Amino acid sequence: MQTHDVVVIGAGLAGLRCAAELAARGREVVVLEAADRVGGRQRTDRVDGFTLDRGFHVLNTVYPAVRTSVEVDRLAVRKLPAAVRVRRTDGSMATVAHPLQQPHLLPATLASGLLTPRDLVGLVRWLGPIALRPRAAVTRTDRTVDEAWDAAGLTGSLRTELLSPFFSGVLADASESTSDTYVRLLARSFLPAAAGLPREGIGALPKALAWRAHAAGADIRVGRAVSRLRRRENRWEVRALGEGRLLARDVVVAVGADSLDVLVDIPVPATRGLQTWWFAATEPPETGVLTLDGTRDGPIVNSLAISATVPEAAPRGRHLIQATCLWAPERVATEREVRAQLSRMWGRASTTWELLRRDDIPHALPALPPPMRRPSPARIGDGLYIAGDHRETPSIQGALFSGMRAATSVLGTPIRG
């Protein structure tokens, strides 16, 4: 039998961030992870020489929690072009770019037909308050983004063909029922155009967190699925595969939203699913810009030539492309549907692309209906804490911040004898 100060269950972003902080503050910490490696949903594999994340992940380096958790420069993040290409309802392709980051695309942006005066006024009404006075905007009464766009007069093609498809992929929500406050905060975070792809895949982020936690003294053990958690006198008893019985003064449960009810008695948050298809090509795709389908005539919400930004993601002479769809149990896209839509988005060249892998991620992101601000204490019982993006916002920022908040809560509780 082993006795520890803290057992952290789950080595995803929240659990690793929590463990690193606790260990750095002198707590003796053991992290138990059911999978064969750290990372949770942030996972990267090498398949036939290609670097494939589990699902399509983008790292926004302006997130405060990212910059305080790891040395961002060591992740070698390659910046994505600050532009999107949109397949319009008339079948044409239009490009909209950040005017300061991509000034050479300003003529194409103005000619896109998506920036009508009415929609631009609506966009300013919607995004202006959060861009100019974020603190005040966040404290306002929240509602769904659908209601907010309607109220701002943002009802034209800019919304239906660009904003709605774009945020569908980011939030795994095509219903526009996500918190408007959160969507505006997301939009504001994209304004600096600092989103990119780590050279070694998104798995580089949890690896960096694990290195920091280990360097601080945390003991990270993979392949250790926890089967039981119960309170015994003034300790928590944790039973895990390959470990037998562990005792701890404090336990932090940092598992995904879909696994919470196995360990703790709290309501399971609703989640949303995504599906990503990975393709290999022998000829380079025509653009490295994120491509959206504003027609909504297929399951794909976005597609990107990954190797256009990170050449190392594909073997020499080959190219890597992802296509992401929304996932639901009653509606799973088929390869035939995906290929048919790809041919409309990328042309006939896509018919020769080789399918490398399909990732179905039923619990890709927690749902976040309004209000965004709601009680979500880290401490849920005597010596029992919880962390994860389901306690904050469905993002890397939310997961990391939640891990830090759980650690702060543990440290603020006096050690019991």
C-alpha positions, 0 to 999 in steps of 0.5 A: 500500500502506497500513501501520497499527498495527492493523486491526480487521475488523468494525464490530459492537459488539466491533470498535467498542469495541476500536477506540475503546479502541486509538485513545484509547491512541494506536494508529493504527487502521483499521476495515474493515466489509463492510456499508454501515454499522456495527453488525453484528447491531445494525441499525435501518432506517426502513420506511414511517415505522416504526423496525425493528430487525433482529430484536427487541433490548432494551438492558439499561442495567445492563450494566457494559460498556454504561455504560463504553462510551457515554453511556447518557442520550444513547441515550434508552432508554425503559424497558419495563414490568417485567411479562410477560403469559402465555397459559396452557395453559387459554387464559387470559391471566395477568400477572406483574409485578415487585412493586416496579416495578409494585405496582399489578399485584400483585393480578393477579400473585397471581391468575395461578396461576403462583406456586404455593408449590412453584414459589416455593420452587424459584425461590428455590433457583435464583436465591437464590445468584446474587442474594445471592453472585454471585461464589461462585455463578459459581465453582460447577460449571456445568450446563444450566439444565434440570438446574438447574431440576430440581435446584431443584424448579422443575418446575411452570407457572412454569417451563413457561409463563413461565421457559422461554418467556421465556428461549427468546426471550432465548437462542434456545434452547428446549432448556434446554441453555444454561449455568445459570450464565449464565442465572442471571446474566441473570435477576439482571441483569433484577431492577433492571428496567432493560431498555428500547428506545432511541428511535432503535432498537438501531442507536443503540448502535453509532452512539454507539460509532462516534462515540466511536471516530472522535472518538478517531482511528479510521478507520472504512471501510464497504463493505470486505469482507475477502477475505484475511488472511495473515502476511508477515514481521512484518506482517499483510497484509489484502486488502479490497474497495476497499482493495487491500493493507493492512499492519498490526502487529496485526489484530483479527478482530471478525466474527460467529461464522459468518464466522470460518472465512473469516479465521482457523483456529479452530473455528466456534462453534455459533449459534442463530437467531431470526426476527422479524415486524414488523406495523403496526396502526391500533388500539392493542394492548391492552397494552404488556407483553411477551406470552409463549405458555406453550402452545407451540402455535405458533412465536412465543416472544414478542410486544411492542407496540413503539410502546407504549414508543416512540411514535416507532417508528411514524407518528402514528395507527399502532402497531408490533408485533413477534413473535419465533420461534425459527429453524432451517433445517429449521423456518422459521415461515410467515405463516399459522402466525404469524398464527394464533398471534397471534390466540390471543395478541392476539385477532381484532384482530391479523388486520387487522395489516399485515405490514411485514417479516420478519427471518430471522437464522440466526446471531442468538446464539452457543450457550453450553452449560456450562461458561460459564467456558472458555478464550477468549484474545483473542490467538490468534497473533503479532499476531492477536486475536479479539473478539466475543460468541462469546468471552464471553457471547451478549449486548451485554455479552459483545460489548462486554467482548470488544472491551475485552479484545482492546484490552487484549491488543493494548496489553499486547503490545510494538510490534514494529519 
